[in-house]
């Protein structure tokens, strides 16, 4: 599943949750189940985002170290 697909799934699940809650009320078990489905999608999105940001940070750090190494070698 790609980022955009996951974002679309989250929005669709959020709409389903809101519609169901309006229809049957917040205390209905189906609303809780739908909410848990949305939570799983949001957690997956958060994990992917954290992983991507961490990967970018590592790449930037290694690039900085390479440049520092190049500078030391140039002296």
JOHU-V12485 format. One record per residue. N is the residue number from 1. RES is the residue in one letter. OMEGA is omega in radians with two decimals (NA if undefined). NEAR is the number of other C-alpha atoms within 10 Angstrom. Layout:
n:res:omega:near
N:RES:OMEGA:NEAR
N:RES:OMEGA:NEAR
This chain:
n:res:omega:near
1:X:-3.12:7
2:X:-3.13:7
3:X:-3.06:11
4:X:3.11:9
5:X:3.13:10
6:X:3.10:15
7:X:3.11:15
8:X:3.10:12
9:X:3.13:16
10:X:-3.14:19
11:X:3.12:14
12:X:3.14:13
13:X:3.11:18
14:X:3.11:17
15:X:3.11:12
16:X:-3.14:16
17:X:-3.14:22
18:X:3.13:16
19:X:-3.14:13
20:X:-3.14:16
21:X:3.09:18
22:X:-3.08:11
23:X:-3.00:11
24:X:-3.13:12
25:X:-3.04:13
26:X:-3.06:14
27:X:-3.13:9
28:X:-3.12:12
29:X:3.13:11
30:X:3.09:15
31:X:3.09:21
32:X:3.13:14
33:X:3.14:12
34:X:3.10:17
35:X:3.11:18
36:X:3.08:13
37:X:3.10:15
38:X:3.11:20
39:X:3.12:15
40:X:3.11:12
41:X:3.14:18
42:X:3.09:16
43:X:3.10:11
44:X:3.12:13
45:X:3.13:16
46:X:3.11:12
47:X:3.13:12
48:X:-3.12:13
49:X:3.12:13
50:X:-3.14:12
51:X:-3.14:12
52:X:3.13:12
53:X:3.13:12
54:X:3.12:12
55:X:3.12:12
56:X:3.12:12
57:X:3.12:12
58:X:3.12:12
59:X:3.13:12
60:X:3.12:12
61:X:-3.14:12
62:X:3.09:12
63:X:3.10:12
64:X:3.12:12
65:X:3.10:12
66:X:3.13:12
67:X:3.10:12
68:X:3.12:12
69:X:3.11:11
70:X:3.13:11
71:X:3.13:10
72:X:3.14:9
73:X:-3.11:8
74:X:3.12:7
75:X:NA:5
